[in-house]
Amino acid sequence: MKTVIPCCLLLVAPLLAEDWLQFRGPNGGGVSPEAEVPVDLSVDQNPVWKTPVPPGHSSPVVAGDRIFLTAVEGESLLVLALDRATGELLWRRESPRARTGKTHKMNNSASATPVSDGRNVYAFFGDFGLLAYNAEGDELWRLPLGPFKTGMGMSSSPILANGKLVLVCDTDNGSYIVAVDPRNGELLWKTDRSEYTRSFSTPALYRPSDGSVEIVVPGAFELAGYSLDEGEKLWWARGLCWQPKTTAAVSGDSAYVHCWAGGGDSPLASREQYPDFDEVLASHDANKDGKITQDEAFLEKMAKNIKPFDVDKTGALERRDWEYFLSKNQSTNALMAVKLGGRGDVTESHVRWIDRKSLPNVASPLVYDGIVYTAKNGGIVSAIDAETGEPLKRGRLSGAMGQYMSSPVAADGRVYFLDLDGILTVVRAGSDWEVLSTVPLEGGGNATPAIADGRLYVRTHENLYCFGR
């Protein structure tokens, strides 16, 4: 179900090639064309500048002479603008906060990265919705959204394309995707995604040769594509796990996406099999009301608390809850290469290859010069041939063996990794990749670095660093 509102395309001034305008830069791929990006990242000698910033998991975006961030300080949700040349704080604006939603301990209320058109900045907070500011910090518009039914918090970041601001809002119940006019915050279309439960993935774009644009969205159990023009669901490929957290990397005519969640590594043959919902009702619905209540719970793992099975939070187990449980029980963790351009269910026809080893939890895949790179907790880096799916090298980043919430980025023949402890590692890219340098930064980090104008911008929980010329 969708609502479509016609709109003219937004005309945006040409952008600088060295801008990094959204989560993971151009199309969320994490790859920059910049040269002379630094290798030696000595904290004592090489930062161009270092600026203290409030906590937040969102990544920096670089637009013109500004760097934009979001943050949370106490109960305040903040949008910040820093001077690109000096790191000086130019302005901070406090967002309204309609509620204080629950977040996972690895998430926080400022996880979504803002997006810029090169002049204005657009930010999303799960505790309010969307806001827009110009470069001087003047509020342009606001659009309340939610509340969102998830106990984990929201993390998907907005993106811009062809005069539309696109945001995926996947939650435990009532998921949807919207396109908004970035000039005024008016809704252009809204497409229901209630078949999907919570996910934390930022969409990417695919541009076929016919001039159309598709939105590539990882969701619970499958990767799907939507029309940018009207929000129509065009295709889907099954095979993802039940709780995706990563962005798909689109390269050429393929999307590379992985999903890891607890329980998804065990062989399907070893998993317990369960009856369908009609059989469940026939055997356990004592009062014949068409649902299973707490006193009718029949599995040992739901006997004490049925809430984890109750996806829509109605206080009882209903058909959708049970079907989700069955799908979750049969889902597997995977890295998939999916050929784009199909229609309908493309699982059998367009999934090019699948890899199931050493999969990351949160860090998105990187496709760089024909190689897919992934970073698993423990500092395990995999390099996989993007064409064939053949593993080229798996190894550990010695000295950087923490958790990886930040996604890798690449430029100038190098790949950059940041772990949760704040260890920044530079790797020479290639099928036999090797570590070039490692440096500890203050405060640890969840945010993904940005690359622009030969400089590397790295956000930790305490500072924003600028390395480079």
C-alpha positions as CSV (number, residue, x, y, z in Angstrom):
1,M,0.0,0.0,0.0
2,K,1.4,3.4,-0.9
3,T,0.4,7.0,-1.2
4,V,1.9,8.9,-4.2
5,I,2.1,12.6,-4.5
6,P,3.5,14.1,-7.7
7,C,6.5,16.4,-7.4
8,C,8.9,18.1,-9.7
9,L,12.6,17.2,-9.4
10,L,14.7,19.2,-7.0
11,L,17.5,21.0,-8.9
12,V,20.7,20.9,-6.9
13,A,23.9,22.8,-7.8
14,P,26.8,20.8,-8.9
15,L,28.7,19.2,-6.0
16,L,32.4,19.1,-5.3
17,A,33.9,15.7,-6.3
18,E,35.6,15.6,-2.9
19,D,32.4,15.9,-0.9
20,W,31.2,12.9,1.2
21,L,27.5,13.6,1.6
22,Q,25.9,10.6,3.3
23,F,26.6,7.4,5.3
24,R,29.6,5.8,3.6
25,G,29.9,8.4,0.9
26,P,28.9,7.9,-2.7
27,N,25.9,5.7,-2.8
28,G,26.8,4.2,0.6
29,G,29.6,2.2,-1.0
30,G,32.4,3.5,1.2
31,V,34.8,4.1,-1.8
32,S,36.4,7.5,-2.6
33,P,38.2,8.4,-5.8
34,E,40.7,10.6,-3.8
35,A,44.4,10.1,-4.0
36,E,47.1,10.8,-1.4
37,V,44.9,9.8,1.5
38,P,47.2,9.3,4.5
39,V,48.8,6.1,5.6
40,D,50.7,7.2,8.7
41,L,48.0,8.4,11.2
42,S,50.1,9.4,14.1
43,V,47.9,11.1,16.7
44,D,50.8,13.1,17.9
45,Q,52.0,14.4,14.6
46,N,49.6,14.0,11.7
47,P,46.1,15.2,12.6
48,V,45.3,18.4,10.7
49,W,42.9,19.1,13.7
50,K,41.1,17.3,16.5
51,T,37.8,18.7,17.9
52,P,35.9,17.3,21.0
53,V,32.3,16.4,20.1
54,P,29.4,15.1,22.1
55,P,28.7,11.3,21.9
56,G,27.0,9.8,18.9
57,H,27.3,6.8,16.6
58,S,26.5,8.7,13.4
59,S,29.2,9.2,10.9
60,P,30.5,12.6,9.7
61,V,29.3,14.0,6.3
62,V,31.4,16.5,4.4
63,A,29.6,19.1,2.3
64,G,31.3,22.2,0.9
65,D,33.0,24.0,3.8
66,R,31.0,22.2,6.4
67,I,31.1,18.9,8.3
68,F,27.8,17.7,9.7
69,L,27.2,15.4,12.7
70,T,24.4,14.3,15.0
71,A,24.9,13.7,18.7
72,V,23.1,13.0,22.0
73,E,24.1,14.9,25.1
74,G,22.1,14.1,28.2
75,E,18.5,14.3,27.0
76,S,19.3,16.6,24.0
77,L,19.4,15.4,20.4
78,L,21.8,17.6,18.5
79,V,22.8,18.5,14.9
80,L,26.3,20.0,14.7
81,A,28.1,21.9,12.0
82,L,31.9,22.2,12.0
83,D,34.3,24.1,9.8
84,R,35.9,21.7,7.4
85,A,39.2,23.5,7.3
86,T,39.8,24.0,11.1
87,G,37.3,21.7,12.9
88,E,35.8,24.7,14.7
89,L,32.2,24.2,15.9
90,L,30.1,26.6,13.9
91,W,26.7,25.8,15.3
92,R,24.7,23.3,17.2
93,R,20.9,22.9,17.0
94,E,18.7,20.9,19.4
95,S,16.1,18.7,17.9
96,P,12.7,18.3,19.5
97,R,12.3,15.0,21.4
98,A,8.9,13.6,21.3
99,R,9.8,10.5,23.3
100,T,12.8,8.6,24.7
101,G,12.7,5.2,23.0
102,K,14.6,2.2,24.2
103,T,17.9,1.4,22.5
104,H,20.2,-1.6,22.5
105,K,23.4,-1.2,24.5
106,M,25.4,-1.0,21.2
107,N,23.0,1.6,19.8
108,N,22.1,5.1,20.8
109,S,19.7,7.9,20.0
110,A,22.1,9.5,17.4
111,S,23.0,6.5,15.2
112,A,21.5,7.7,11.9
113,T,24.0,9.6,9.8
114,P,22.7,12.9,8.3
115,V,22.7,13.5,4.5
116,S,23.5,16.7,2.6
117,D,22.8,18.0,-0.9
118,G,26.0,20.0,-0.7
119,R,24.2,23.0,1.0
120,N,21.5,21.8,3.4
121,V,21.6,19.0,5.9
122,Y,18.8,16.5,6.7
123,A,18.9,14.5,9.9
124,F,16.8,11.7,11.4
125,F,16.2,10.9,15.0
126,G,14.1,7.9,16.0
127,D,12.9,9.9,19.0
128,F,11.4,12.7,16.7
129,G,11.6,12.3,12.9
130,L,13.2,14.3,10.1
131,L,14.7,17.8,10.3
132,A,16.3,20.1,7.7
133,Y,18.8,22.9,8.2
134,N,20.7,25.2,5.9
135,A,24.5,25.7,6.1
136,E,24.0,28.5,8.6
137,G,21.9,26.4,10.9
138,D,18.5,27.9,10.1
139,E,15.8,25.3,10.4
140,L,14.0,24.8,7.1
141,W,11.4,22.3,8.1
142,R,10.6,19.4,10.4
143,L,8.6,16.2,9.9
144,P,7.6,14.2,13.0
145,L,7.6,10.4,12.5
146,G,6.9,7.4,14.7
147,P,6.7,6.3,17.4
148,F,8.6,3.2,16.3
149,K,7.8,-0.1,17.8
150,T,11.3,-1.5,18.6
151,G,13.2,-2.0,21.7
152,M,16.5,-1.7,19.9
153,G,16.4,1.8,18.6
154,M,16.6,3.2,15.0
155,S,19.7,3.3,12.9
156,S,18.8,3.6,9.2
157,S,20.1,6.8,7.7
158,P,18.3,9.0,5.1
159,I,19.6,9.3,1.5
160,L,19.0,11.7,-1.3
161,A,18.3,10.9,-5.0
162,N,16.6,12.8,-7.8
163,G,14.9,15.3,-5.6
164,K,13.7,12.8,-3.0
165,L,14.8,12.3,0.6
166,V,14.3,8.6,1.2
167,L,14.1,6.9,4.7
168,V,13.5,3.3,5.6
169,C,11.6,2.8,8.9
170,D,11.7,-1.0,9.6
171,T,10.4,-1.9,13.1
172,D,8.9,-4.8,14.9
173,N,5.5,-3.8,13.7
174,G,4.4,-1.3,11.0
175,S,7.5,-1.0,8.8
176,Y,7.5,1.4,5.9
177,I,9.7,3.4,3.5
178,V,9.0,7.1,2.7
179,A,10.1,9.6,0.1
180,V,10.0,13.3,1.2
181,D,10.4,16.5,-0.7
182,P,13.7,17.9,0.7
183,R,12.6,21.5,-0.2
184,N,9.7,21.5,2.3
185,G,9.4,18.1,4.1
186,E,6.1,17.2,2.3
187,L,5.4,13.5,1.8
188,L,5.8,12.3,-1.8
189,W,5.0,8.7,-1.2
190,K,4.9,6.1,1.5
191,T,5.1,2.3,0.9
192,D,4.0,-0.2,3.5
193,R,6.7,-2.8,4.5
194,S,4.7,-4.6,7.2
195,E,6.0,-7.9,5.9
196,Y,9.3,-6.9,7.3
197,T,10.2,-6.7,11.0
198,R,13.1,-4.7,12.5
199,S,16.2,-3.9,10.6
200,F,18.9,-1.2,10.8
201,S,20.1,-0.9,7.2
202,T,20.5,2.2,5.1
203,P,19.3,1.8,1.5
204,A,21.5,2.1,-1.6
205,L,20.6,3.0,-5.2
206,Y,20.8,1.1,-8.5
207,R,20.6,3.1,-11.8
208,P,19.7,0.8,-14.8
209,S,20.6,1.9,-18.3
210,D,17.0,2.9,-19.0
211,G,17.4,6.0,-16.7
212,S,15.2,4.7,-13.9
213,V,16.4,4.5,-10.3
214,E,15.8,1.6,-7.9
215,I,16.1,1.7,-4.1
216,V,18.0,-1.4,-2.8
217,V,16.8,-2.2,0.7
218,P,18.1,-5.1,3.0
219,G,15.2,-6.3,5.2
220,A,14.3,-9.2,7.4
221,F,14.9,-12.4,5.4
222,E,15.4,-10.8,2.0
223,L,16.9,-8.0,-0.1
224,A,14.3,-6.0,-2.1
225,G,14.2,-3.2,-4.7
226,Y,11.7,-0.3,-5.0
227,S,11.0,2.3,-7.6
228,L,12.3,5.7,-6.6
229,D,9.6,7.4,-8.6
230,E,6.6,5.9,-6.9
231,G,7.8,3.5,-4.2
232,E,6.5,0.3,-5.9
233,K,8.2,-2.9,-4.8
234,L,9.8,-4.3,-7.9
235,W,11.8,-7.4,-6.9
236,W,13.1,-9.4,-3.9
237,A,15.8,-12.0,-3.2
238,R,15.3,-14.3,-0.2
239,G,18.2,-15.6,1.9
240,L,19.0,-12.9,4.5
241,C,18.9,-13.5,8.2
242,W,16.1,-12.1,10.5
243,Q,17.8,-8.9,11.6
244,P,19.9,-7.1,9.0
245,K,22.1,-4.3,10.1
246,T,24.3,-3.6,7.1
247,T,24.0,-1.6,3.9
248,A,24.2,-3.3,0.5
249,A,27.2,-2.3,-1.6
250,V,26.1,-1.7,-5.2
251,S,28.8,-2.2,-7.8
252,G,28.1,-2.4,-11.5
253,D,24.9,-4.5,-11.9
254,S,25.2,-6.4,-8.6
255,A,24.5,-5.8,-4.9
256,Y,26.6,-7.3,-2.2
257,V,24.9,-7.7,1.1
258,H,25.4,-9.8,4.3
259,C,23.4,-10.5,7.3
260,W,24.3,-12.1,10.6
261,A,22.1,-12.7,13.6
262,G,22.2,-15.1,16.6
263,G,21.2,-18.7,15.7
264,G,21.8,-18.2,11.9
265,D,25.0,-20.2,11.8
266,S,23.6,-23.5,12.9
267,P,22.9,-26.1,10.1
268,L,19.2,-26.2,9.1
269,A,19.1,-30.0,9.5
270,S,20.0,-29.6,13.2
271,R,17.2,-27.2,14.1
272,E,14.0,-28.1,15.8
273,Q,11.0,-28.3,13.5
274,Y,7.6,-26.7,14.5
275,P,4.0,-27.1,13.4
276,D,2.1,-24.4,11.4
277,F,-0.2,-22.0,13.3
278,D,-3.4,-24.0,12.6
279,E,-1.9,-27.0,14.3
280,V,-0.7,-24.9,17.2
281,L,-4.2,-23.5,17.7
282,A,-5.8,-27.0,17.4
283,S,-3.5,-28.3,20.1
284,H,-3.0,-25.4,22.5
285,D,-5.7,-22.7,22.1
286,A,-7.8,-23.8,25.1
287,N,-10.3,-21.0,24.9
288,K,-10.5,-21.0,21.1
289,D,-9.9,-17.3,20.7
290,G,-7.5,-17.8,17.7
291,K,-4.4,-16.9,19.6
292,I,-2.0,-18.2,22.2
293,T,-1.8,-16.4,25.6
294,Q,0.8,-16.7,28.3
295,D,-1.2,-19.4,30.2
296,E,-1.4,-21.4,26.9
297,A,2.3,-21.2,26.2
298,F,3.5,-24.6,25.1
299,L,7.2,-24.2,24.4
300,E,9.7,-24.3,27.3
301,K,11.4,-21.1,26.0
302,M,8.1,-19.2,26.0
303,A,6.7,-20.6,29.3
304,K,8.1,-17.9,31.5
305,N,7.7,-15.0,29.0
306,I,5.8,-15.0,25.8
307,K,6.9,-11.4,25.0
308,P,9.9,-12.2,22.8
309,F,7.6,-14.1,20.5
310,D,4.9,-11.4,20.4
311,V,6.2,-9.3,17.5
312,D,3.3,-6.9,17.3
313,K,3.1,-6.5,21.2
314,T,-0.6,-7.4,21.5
315,G,0.1,-9.5,24.6
316,A,-0.6,-12.8,22.8
317,L,0.9,-15.0,20.1
318,E,-1.0,-14.6,16.8
319,R,-0.6,-15.9,13.3
320,R,1.9,-13.3,12.1
321,D,4.0,-13.7,15.3
322,W,4.2,-17.5,14.8
323,E,5.0,-17.2,11.0
324,Y,7.8,-14.8,11.9
325,F,9.1,-17.2,14.5
326,L,9.1,-20.0,11.9
327,S,10.9,-17.8,9.3
328,K,13.4,-16.8,11.9
329,N,14.0,-20.4,12.8
330,Q,14.8,-21.3,9.2
331,S,16.9,-18.2,8.3
332,T,20.6,-18.4,7.8
333,N,23.5,-16.0,7.9
334,A,24.9,-15.2,4.5
335,L,26.9,-12.9,2.3
336,M,25.1,-12.7,-1.0
337,A,25.9,-11.3,-4.5
338,V,22.6,-10.5,-6.2
339,K,22.4,-9.5,-9.9
340,L,20.2,-6.4,-10.2
341,G,17.6,-5.7,-12.9
342,G,15.1,-8.5,-12.2
343,R,11.4,-8.4,-11.3
344,G,9.4,-10.4,-8.8
345,D,11.0,-13.1,-6.8
346,V,14.6,-13.3,-8.2
347,T,16.0,-15.7,-5.6
348,E,16.6,-18.6,-8.0
349,S,17.5,-16.5,-11.0
350,H,19.6,-13.6,-9.7
351,V,21.5,-14.7,-6.6
352,R,25.0,-15.1,-8.1
353,W,26.8,-16.6,-5.1
354,I,26.6,-17.0,-1.4
355,D,29.4,-17.1,1.3
356,R,28.7,-18.1,4.9
357,K,32.1,-17.9,6.6
358,S,33.4,-15.2,9.0
359,L,30.4,-12.9,8.6
360,P,30.3,-9.5,10.3
361,N,27.4,-8.5,12.6
362,V,27.2,-4.7,12.0
363,A,30.0,-3.6,9.6
364,S,28.8,-3.3,6.0
365,P,30.6,-5.0,3.1
366,L,33.0,-2.9,0.9
367,V,33.5,-3.6,-2.8
368,Y,36.8,-2.2,-4.0
369,D,38.6,-3.0,-7.3
370,G,36.8,-6.2,-7.8
371,I,37.2,-7.5,-4.2
372,V,34.6,-7.7,-1.4
373,Y,36.0,-6.9,2.0
374,T,34.3,-7.7,5.3
375,A,35.3,-7.0,8.9
376,K,34.1,-9.4,11.6
377,N,34.4,-8.9,15.3
378,G,37.8,-10.0,16.5
379,G,39.5,-8.2,13.7
380,I,38.9,-10.9,11.1
381,V,39.1,-9.4,7.6
382,S,37.9,-11.4,4.5
383,A,38.8,-10.6,0.9
384,I,36.4,-12.3,-1.6
385,D,36.4,-12.2,-5.4
386,A,33.4,-10.1,-6.3
387,E,32.8,-11.9,-9.5
388,T,33.0,-15.5,-8.4
389,G,32.6,-15.5,-4.6
390,E,36.0,-17.2,-4.2
391,P,37.7,-16.4,-0.8
392,L,41.0,-14.8,-1.5
393,K,42.3,-14.2,2.0
394,R,41.0,-14.3,5.5
395,G,43.2,-13.0,8.3
396,R,43.3,-11.1,11.5
397,L,44.2,-7.4,12.0
398,S,46.9,-7.9,14.7
399,G,46.5,-5.2,17.3
400,A,42.9,-4.4,16.3
401,M,40.9,-7.4,17.4
402,G,37.9,-5.7,19.0
403,Q,34.3,-5.4,17.8
404,Y,33.6,-3.8,14.5
405,M,30.5,-1.5,14.5
406,S,32.2,0.9,12.0
407,S,32.2,-0.1,8.3
408,P,35.4,-0.2,6.2
409,V,36.1,2.6,3.6
410,A,38.6,2.7,0.8
411,A,40.7,5.2,-1.3
412,D,44.0,5.3,-3.0
413,G,44.6,1.5,-2.9
414,R,44.0,1.3,0.9
415,V,41.2,0.2,3.1
416,Y,40.5,1.8,6.5
417,F,39.0,-0.1,9.5
418,L,38.0,1.3,12.9
419,D,37.1,-1.0,15.8
420,L,35.0,-0.3,18.9
421,D,38.1,0.3,21.0
422,G,39.2,3.2,18.7
423,I,42.0,1.3,16.9
424,L,42.3,2.6,13.4
425,T,44.0,0.2,10.9
426,V,45.2,1.0,7.4
427,V,45.4,-2.0,5.0
428,R,47.0,-2.2,1.6
429,A,44.1,-3.4,-0.6
430,G,44.4,-6.5,-2.7
431,S,43.9,-10.3,-2.7
432,D,46.8,-10.6,-0.4
433,W,46.0,-7.5,1.7
434,E,48.5,-6.4,4.4
435,V,48.4,-4.1,7.4
436,L,50.3,-0.8,6.7
437,S,49.7,1.0,10.0
438,T,47.7,0.9,13.2
439,V,46.9,3.8,15.6
440,P,44.8,4.0,18.8
441,L,42.5,6.9,19.0
442,E,40.9,8.3,22.2
443,G,37.4,7.2,23.2
444,G,36.6,4.2,21.0
445,G,34.3,4.4,18.0
446,N,31.2,3.2,16.3
447,A,31.1,5.7,13.4
448,T,32.3,5.0,9.9
449,P,35.1,7.3,8.7
450,A,34.6,9.8,5.8
451,I,37.1,10.5,3.0
452,A,37.2,13.9,1.2
453,D,39.8,16.0,-0.4
454,G,42.7,13.7,0.5
455,R,41.7,13.8,4.2
456,L,40.3,11.1,6.5
457,Y,37.7,12.2,9.0
458,V,37.3,9.8,12.0
459,R,34.8,10.2,14.7
460,T,35.3,8.5,18.1
461,H,33.1,8.8,21.2
462,E,35.0,11.8,22.3
463,N,36.5,13.6,19.2
464,L,36.4,14.2,15.5
465,Y,39.8,13.8,13.9
466,C,41.0,15.1,10.6
467,F,44.0,13.3,9.1
468,G,45.8,14.3,5.9
469,R,47.3,17.3,4.0
